[in-house]
């Protein structure tokens, strides 16, 4: 357990420039749609830990899944890699030969910080960092693909396209890890979990103003789905074995096998 705790401590302190998130603590006269710019990148580690319940557990388990399922001489794709946290977790848990990790993000700010973080903790010769839209990336010879809170930022019609490409590029017995904010078809349950997530953020020091302004900025760019919808898309792509392996409040992570 101590090794695991030390590992997580290193992961979440890889970039000293990541500071306390107070970007939205004052009223903003004109709220724009959310973008992953330099200001967001600088506080993103703090933002994730205070906004997504169980985030550090998901990152740790992605590394454990990599240790178990990544095959020799194959590729691992971290699509929507942001600061490279999942990439580093994967890297530090792979103990076989010939693997390459491909980390992709379309935000120049995130890619800049990802390069810095990977340089601090990894042998970068086995990690390729690409600034690109994940829709444009060819997936091939993959034994593992990670979409860690990424798919929710794609337009609904693009989601199936990306999942189809992933399935086609995975090797037999390859896995996809799909982490997402969820909504629920039961309206009463959905409201309860939404409210619980609100209090989770309040308990982590965010004010009502901060929560409200972030919500307004995200509502036009983040498209959440139900677990049923996610499973249907995965099935349509070709995955026959899918299940949620982690859930805390209205955040969850699915595992899909080829």
HELIX and SHEET records of a PDB file:
HELIX    1   1 UNK A    2  UNK A   11  1                                  10    
HELIX    2   2 UNK A   38  UNK A   51  1                                  14    
HELIX    3   3 UNK A   55  UNK A   69  1                                  15    
HELIX    4   4 UNK A   85  UNK A   91  1                                   7    
HELIX    5   5 UNK A  108  UNK A  121  1                                  14    
HELIX    6   6 UNK A  124  UNK A  126  5                                   3    
HELIX    7   7 UNK A  134  UNK A  136  5                                   3    
HELIX    8   8 UNK A  151  UNK A  153  5                                   3    
HELIX    9   9 UNK A  156  UNK A  169  1                                  14    
HELIX   10  10 UNK A  187  UNK A  203  1                                  17    
HELIX   11  11 UNK A  208  UNK A  218  1                                  11    
HELIX   12  12 UNK A  227  UNK A  237  1                                  11    
SHEET    1   A 6 UNK A 127  UNK A 131  0                                        
SHEET    2   A 6 UNK A 100  UNK A 105  1                                        
SHEET    3   A 6 UNK A  75  UNK A  79  1                                        
SHEET    4   A 6 UNK A 142  UNK A 148  1                                        
SHEET    5   A 6 UNK A 170  UNK A 183  1                                        
SHEET    6   A 6 UNK A 225  UNK A 226  1                                        
SHEET    1   B 7 UNK A 127  UNK A 131  0                                        
SHEET    2   B 7 UNK A 100  UNK A 105  1                                        
SHEET    3   B 7 UNK A  75  UNK A  79  1                                        
SHEET    4   B 7 UNK A 142  UNK A 148  1                                        
SHEET    5   B 7 UNK A 170  UNK A 183  1                                        
SHEET    6   B 7 UNK A 251  UNK A 257 -1                                        
SHEET    7   B 7 UNK A 241  UNK A 248 -1                                        
END                                                                             
